[in-house]
C-alpha cells in the first residue's frame, strides 16, 4: 500500500484541510441542508427509447397526500437557450432516449415525491429506435471537431503508401463498452428563489459555470444567481457541465415558490449525467524490423446522442506519442437514441491510449523487441502532429525509472509460461500522456491586520485537495506560514473561476492565486513599516492574459504504467497483483494529495480494464447495469499493491508553480498495462474491454479441460 | 416508497399471527434485500413484521451431533461460529464469499434463503418480468442475461438464485424449519427453492404466512472435508458467475460420500445428483471428476450470452473435487 507520511508534514505534503470535516460528517454537501419550507422533487425518467409524450396523468398524482406539483413540458417554466440541449428539460414532448426526464414530482417528503413519481402514469407515442453502435453503421459521419476542440481528422505524409511498404504491419481493432462515472455523491441540488434571486447548492465541478448557465436558462443577470459547491463527493467529469438536478430544482422552486431539494437516485445516473462513449478503434502501425514506426493510423468510431454531439477524442493521443512520419488519425460518430456521452476522467486519452498502447505491445511482440525498449526507440524529437518541440517530455525517464522500480529487467517475453496450478501470471507496461491545459481565472488575496491572509477563488474541491494545495500556493507566494492562510472556495460569490476539469484546476486557479498573492506581497513589502487599516488590504488578480497566451511548445504530462496480473485459467478471473505508475508532471505541489490522485486514477483504470461492464439493452435502449451491485467498480479487495512515483521535472514553460495536471493521467495507460499483462500471462490477446471471465474463459486452456 | 405499518413482536406465534391476519404483510429480518426491493417499487408490503426481537438468533449444537442455526442469526456470526468453521467449513466459506462485511453483519440466515433474484429486469419496474408481474413476459431470455441461468430454466423465467449460503446448505443436506398458523414442518434445503416452470413468481415452497425459524444441519459424515469456491467479476461484493459447494469423503482411493451443489446456474441451489451418482464409489481421480461434472452439466441449456458458465462450473467442480481429494488422501497418509 502507499507509504505513510509523518503527520507533521512539510508544506509539500500538507494534510488535507477538510479531512476532519469530511470524516466527521461536518462537511455539508448539496442536499445536506434543508431550508425552511423545503419541498422535495423526484424526476421521472422516460420509459421509451424514442418517441413523444402524449399525456401525463398528473391529476391522479396531485390528489395524493403531500404532493405539491407535477412539472411537465406543458407547465414547466420556459427556459432560455444555454447552448446545452441536455439542459432543455421539460420544454417539449420529444423523448430522445430512455431515461430522459419527462416530468418532475414535487412533494413534502422525499418518500412521497418518489412514490408519486413511481406512480405517475405517462402515455407515449413510441417510435422505432436505434441504440446499436457498429463500425459499419450507415449513419456514421465525420464531425468537424472532437471533444476538446481537436480536429476530427489529421494527416501527415502518406500513410497508405508507407504502411503498405512497411516490413512489419500491425492492424488491430479494439473495442470497449460504455463506462459510467458514478461518483460517490450522486448529482443533487437544493434551490430557492428570494428577493436576491436564485440560490442553488449544487454538486458540481464548477459553480461559476453553473451560475452562468442558470443565468441564461432562467434569463437572469448573473448577479442574481448564487451557486454554492462547497463540498463535492466526486464527479470524474460528470459534474463538469451543469446537470439536470440544478435546473429541475430551480424550475420546481420557481413553480412552487418554495425551496426544493432534488437528488438523483443512483439508477438514474447512467442516462442523465453522461458516460464514456463506447468506441471501436482500429490501429494500424507500419514499422521497420527494429520496431521503428514509419506509419501510424488510429481510426475511431464512437457514438453520441440525438440531443447533442459529443465525440470522444480517442485518436488524439496518437498525434503526440510516437515517431510517425506518415500518420492519419480520424474520428467518426453516429447519433443514436442513447443518452448523451460526456466527460469521464481523461476523455479521449483513457480510451485512445488503451488501443494505442495495446497495439504497441502487439508490435513489440511482432518485432521481438522489449516493450519498454520499443517505446524508447520511437521517442520523437518534436510533437509529431504539430512539429512543436516539447516543453518537457519525461516519458523515457518514466519508463526507465518504472522498469527499475518494478524489476522489469530480464523479463521473459514469452507468454503463457509462468504457471502455478491453474494460475498464469504475467507483466505488462504502457505509456500515459495527458495535455497541459489552463483557463483564465480570477482570485483575490486579503491581508488582515492580525497577520492572517484570506484567499478567495471559486475553485471546486471535488476531493482532489484543491483547498489544501491552493493554500500552499498562496503561502509560498506570500512568503507566509501555511496556517496563516485561509482559502475560501466553492461559491459563485467568490472571484470567477473555471471548472475542476481537464486536470487544469490547480494550474488555472493556482496561477490566479499566485498572482494575487505575489501582488499582495509586493504591496505589503512596498511599505514594510505600515500598520494595516482595520479592513485590511485586498488585491485582485485575473489571468486572462497569461492563460490565453499561445506557446511555441507542445505541453504534455507523461507517465509509465507497469502491471502484474494473475489469470485463473479455470475461471477466467483476472486479479491484479501489482500496479506501479511513474509520472513526469512538472513540479508536484503536494505529495500526499498527488499520490491520491495517481492511485485513484490507476484504480479507475483497473476497473476499466477488468470489472466495469455496461450493457446497452437493445430492446429498451437502457444501460442495464444501473446500480453499484451490478456495475462493478473495483472494491478494496481488487486493488493490490499500488505505487505511484514521479520524476523531478523542471519545466519553465508552464505556470508560476511549474506544475502539470495530475488528476487524470493515472487512468491513462493503466487499462493497457493490465491488458498487456493478461496477454503476457496467458497468451490470449483479447481486444475488447473489460476482460471479464465470460470473454476470457472460452479462450483459455485449463488443467481440467486437458485430456 | 409506499407507506407501511411496522410491528416488532417478541414471540414467534405473534409474528406468525400478524402475517395470517394481514394479507401481503412481510417478515423483516436484516432488510438487506427486502428494503432495496421496496425502494425500487418491486414490492410494497402494507405491514412489516420485524423479527429482530424474536429468540431465533442462536446457533446451537443438537444432540444428534448436528447444528441448529436460528433464522435471525446474522451471516457474519454464523460464518465466525467455531463449530461452523471447524465442522462445516463450506458454510463458513460460502457466507464469507457473499456480499460485504456490512451486509453480512445485517443479513440473516432466513433472509439469505429468501433473497430474490438480481435479474436486472426483475429489479426494474419499467420493464416486463414474469417473476414480478406474472404473464408480462421475460425480456431476459433475449436480452441481457450473461449472469442468468443455464440449468432448469423455463420459457417464463431464466433467473438465478443469488445466494452463496444456500448452495453450501444444499450440499450439507440441511433442512429448513418452518412454522405456520397450522404448526411446524421441515423441508430439505434442496426442495425449498423451486424451479421457475410456469410460476416463476414463486421462488420457494414457503406457504403464505409461514415463518422460517431455523436451519438444521445434520452431523457431517465422519472424515468429510468440505469447501466452497466461487467465480466472480471482482474479488469481493459480486454475485457468483458460478460457484460450487462440496462435501467429500475418500476411502482407500475411492469416493465415499459426495455432495456437490452449484450456485449461479439456476433458479435454485443446484444439487448435482447425476454427478454424485458418478462419483460415489468411483476412484478419486481427475478422470472421474471430469466425468461427474460432465454428467451433471449435460443438461445445461445455455442462453446466447452465458455459455461460459458451463465450462466455468465444470472447471470449478473438477478443481474443487481434485483439491479436496488430495487433502483427504494426504490426511489419510
Interface residues (C-beta under 8 A of the other chain):
Chain A: X45 X47 X111 X114 X115 X118 X267 X422 X568 X570 X571 X572 X573 X575 X610 X611 X613 X615 X617 X618 X619 X620 X622 X624 X625 X626 X629 X630 X632 X634 X635 X636 X637 X638 X692 X693 X694 X695 X697 X698 X702 X703 X704 X705
Chain B: X1 X2 X3 X40 X41 X100 X118 X120 X124 X125 X126 X127 X139 X142 X143 X144 X146 X231 X232 X233 X234 X235 X236 X237 X238 X239 X241 X286 X290 X305 X306 X307 X308 X311 X312 X314 X315 X316 X318 X319
